[in-house]
Amino acid sequence: MTDSTYRKSNDIPNDHYQSYWTTFGLLFIVFGAIALIGQLLFLNWRSWLPGAEGSKSTLEGVRASVDTVISQLC
């Protein structure tokens, strides 16, 4: 007699994928709407999302992130 409730370990239920895409879609729409409103109203939206260690430019943020990663490796 076979057990019909047995499921392979790599089988993932479809509702897992559905909840992932629902969450991703909602967050994408929210962040997209915020960015669109910020652009249309000529707002400085970069200050809303501060970079690494409070840096003001992208280059400073990247440099701070690289320094952090390298210090963890050594």
C-alpha positions, 0 to 999 in steps of 0.5 A: 500500500502506498502513502498518498500523503508523501511529498518529495522534500523539494516540492514547494506548495504553489501558495508559497509562490503566490504569496511571494509574488503578491508581496513583491508586487505590492512592494514594487508598486508602493516604492514605484509610486513613491519614486514617481510622486517624488520625481513629478513634484521635483522632490529630493527623494535621495534624502528619504533613503539615507545611504551607508553611514549617512553618506550624501553621495553614491560614491561615499556610500559605496566606499563606506560599504566596501570598507565595512566588507573588507574589515569583516574579511580581514 
